[in-house]
Amino acid sequence: MKKRWKILSANESKVIALQQSLQISHALCKILVQRDIDTFEKAKDYFRPQLSQLHDPFLMKDMDKAVERILKAFDEKEKILVFGDYDVDGTTSVACMFRFLKKVYKEENIDFYVPHRYREGYGVSRQGIDFAKENGFKLIISLDCGIKSVELIGYARQLDLDFIVCDHHLPDHELPPAVAILNPKQKDCNYPYKELCGCGVGYKLITALSKRLGLPEEEYTCYLDLVVTAIGADIVPITGENRILAYYGLQKLNSNPLPGIRALIELSGLKKKFSINNVVFIIAPRVNAAGRMDDATKAVMMFIEDDFTKAKEYAEMLHSDNTDRKEADTNITEEALAIIESDDNLINRKSTVVFKSHWHKGVVGIVASRLIETYYRPTVVLAQSGEYVGGSARSVPGFNLYEAIHECREYLIGYGGHFAAAGMTMLPENVTAFSNKFEEVVSSVIAPHLLIPEIVIDAEIGFKNITKSFYNILTQMEPYGPENLRPVFISKNIFDTSWSKIVKELHIRFVLKQDNIVITGIGFNMAEKFHLLQMQKPIDIVYTIDENEWNGETTLQLKVIDFRLSENELN
């Protein structure tokens, strides 16, 4: 697949000033300035994050009200129900709050509730509220959901049930009638950092309660391994407070994780230090699989279990769910690709809509993302459940998917989402009409360049710059994630040594040279471009830098993202 290369620029005077104060390479200073780290003090905060830099939780609107209502529940021995969504952010939020309340309150007066993905759907559910009423609860703390549940929280109020909402999703104009709403995205909330995940907002409530109860810091920082799991899985920006929480969360996760997280790490078989990338690709899929394939309650049970043997039993269930999930999404992806590739009309479209009634609706979002890897365009994958067809849509960067779905609303029973992802429900007889309308809308508004994937490159460097000290500074830029991505580099006029080769029929093992400096690298799924190396002409390569361990020896290697003939060879 052809890709566009975009090399970022930076204010050169700021780069030079920062280089003078930090005494590190120009390329690294350029990347820092691009990320708005343009002074010595900002760099110090970035490279040496401190828990003391976290904002006072009482700056968040309604925090006083939330704390007072919980303390009232303690005083009056009321039952408290912790309610959360079925994804990683939701289940870690529930586990975090439940573990804390169990420590400071009577365990028999607390319980948790996670709605079933398919029977109840996303967010606060009527079934959950009825459960609370029937079992004598007086206060519900909702985590990672609730900000849009105006009618349901109104229903709870009629039943004499109070709600504290901890959420991070964008509020609508009308807010639910809760006793307290903790959400930094509220227009009248002056909390300085707006990008917390649901678990992050819940952690702020735990921090505030701890301060009010006079508890030492370690009584709440002990949950940071749960918080970093949510931060990684929910793809929130790794900036500000999220960076601090993730930094210390990874320390906790690698030194003394909760039994459930330790069990997931052991089952993964990974022996080296866990990074946020490992959280995203190893821990998160297993936790999400519980809700996708069965019931997310067991994910919470794993997180709150103190006995490692029992926690591992739950972890093995999640591991098994994830195996089923991988099998389902692999099979569905293969079927979907076959549908597209058997029809020239579908191949040449500017959108993808595929449907089979037997597909598992728990993995259609994953399949949509997989299809974009081959056919780079807005994509909808649909499956049938009972009388209705439901599905998930994924976009390409720069295209407003929600608006496109909105234009197709005449064929839909319901829909929701945002710029990059959406979900919808329709009758089976409307699938073809929806597919055609979606293609019509996308074709009419999508800019042609958005149908070509873009690689954003941070800086140009030469092989002489790739040293151990250079790499050591790169590692200090971790944890990586949105708005603090792993730096991507370009090197130009590189020559193959003739030692590069295809491995496992799909990948390229690179052995490259620039100015007599030889560096090795790996390029996954690039075998089809091997002929460019055989031409013995200079190439430009785009890559990240990584470590490679072999026979007890550690060396730096390139993880090649793309390469092409050097520009002077193309002219």
Secondary structure by P-SEA (a helix, b strand, c coil): cbbbbbbbbcaaaaaaaaaaaacccaaaaaaaaaaccccaaaaaaaaccccccccccccccaaaaaaaaaaaaaaabbbbbbbbcccaaaaaaaaaaaaaaaaccccccccccccccccccccccaaaaaaaaaacccbbbbccccccaaaaaaaaaaacbbbbbbcccccccccccccccccccccccccccccccaaaaaaaaaaaaaaaacccccccccaaaaaaaaaaaacccccaaaaaaaaaaaaaaaccccaaaaaaaaaacccccccccccccccaaaaaaaaacccaaaaaaaaacccaaaaaaaaaaaaaaaaaaaaaaaaaaaaaaaaaaaccccccccbbbbbbcccccccaaaaaaaaaaccccbbbbbbbccccccbbbbbcccccaaaaaaaacccccccccccccccccccccaaaaaaaaaaaaaaacccccccbbbbbbccccccccccaaaaaaaaaacccccccccbbbbbcccccccccccccccccccccccccbbbbbccccccccccccccccbbbbbbbbbbbbcccbbbbbbbcccccccccccc
